[in-house]
Amino acid sequence: MALALAGCDTGGDTDTEGGDTPPKDYRAIVSFAGGTPITYTTGSEVFITGRPITFAPFTMAKYETTYQLWKEVYEWAGTHGYTIANPGVEGHGEGNGTDLAGTPAQRATRPVTSINWRDAIVWCNAYSEKSGKTPVYYTDTTYNTVLKVSTNDGGTATAADGAKMKSTANGYRLPTDAEWEYAARGGTQSTTTPWTYAYAGSNTVGDVAWYMVNSYNLTSSNADYGAHPVGTKAANSKGLYDMSGNVFEWCWDWFGSISVSTPDTGTGSGATRVMRGGGWYGDALNCNVADRNSSGPDSGIDGTGFRVVCP
């Protein structure tokens, strides 16, 4: 996978609500050197014996995209030629996605949800352009027309569904299925990043994940019900938070069966896009680092968000 893209912006978007010491930087990134994983692992559909996967260096957001960051870019996009179908929600079920006034401050630091896959890649382009970077997603293979429109159209292929990824661009994008799992497992295997962990950094799901038991099987009036502010469970060995639980995360790939001949970027077509990591209403199995789920690119629900990667 030759996605040799150049550095991410790490500035801004910090918050001191809740007594963070020091305050969290919700735009922070974690770097991965690239290369080839040392070995493959049983129980993974992506890292299977005989399937060669080589990563170019990349960085991944330390946190799931917060509503605060989403809203900032969403509003900028609306005045710069972009049309993003869904305004997003501050975590789950509440907040109309247009104004934080009158809502608890912590809602801004919950992951954005209720956005579809198309919204996510168009937002990535807007985030890139707003940050002075080259957008990654285009409507054509000559990379002349930046993808700027997402829709909720179901059952009909759209320009977003056929998006072309410019591998030499230095902008923001969704992780591939393989990048996501590699990062969730802590990068290349070593004594400090054992790929035997069932979840992102632990064999005990509750240590690292907000999921069905501690978030969904509660009354809606319980403070622990639903999606949580990002980064409130333990991180994995690379310092990534919520790779297990909180919200499912969109990936770039079409969903499909993987064989040794499948390219690093997954199958070339399909009906649904990959989602990873499990969420607040999912069970422990969904939070497993090897578990793969999917949904239609037009589907936006209150348990699905995303995080970005770039070079």
Sequence and secondary structure as in RCSB ss.txt:
>XXXX:A:sequence
MALALAGCDTGGDTDTEGGDTPPKDYRAIVSFAGGTPITYTTGSEVFITGRPITFAPFTMAKYETTYQLWKEVYE
WAGTHGYTIANPGVEGHGEGNGTDLAGTPAQRATRPVTSINWRDAIVWCNAYSEKSGKTPVYYTDTTYNTVLKVS
TNDGGTATAADGAKMKSTANGYRLPTDAEWEYAARGGTQSTTTPWTYAYAGSNTVGDVAWYMVNSYNLTSSNADY
GAHPVGTKAANSKGLYDMSGNVFEWCWDWFGSISVSTPDTGTGSGATRVMRGGGWYGDALNCNVADRNSSGPDSG
IDGTGFRVVCP
>XXXX:A:secstr
           S EE TT  SS EETT EEEE  B  SS  TT SSS TT    B  EEEESS  BHHHHHHHHH
HHHTTT B S   EESSS   SS  TTS GGGGGSBEES  HHHHHHHHHHHHHHTT    EESSTT  SB  B 
    SS  TTTT EE TT  S B   HHHHHHHHTTSS  SSS TT SBTTBSSHHHH   IIIIISS TTSTTS
S   TT S   TTS   SSSSSEEEEEEE     TTS TT BS  SSEEEES  TTS HHHHSTT EEEE TT  
 TTEE   EE 
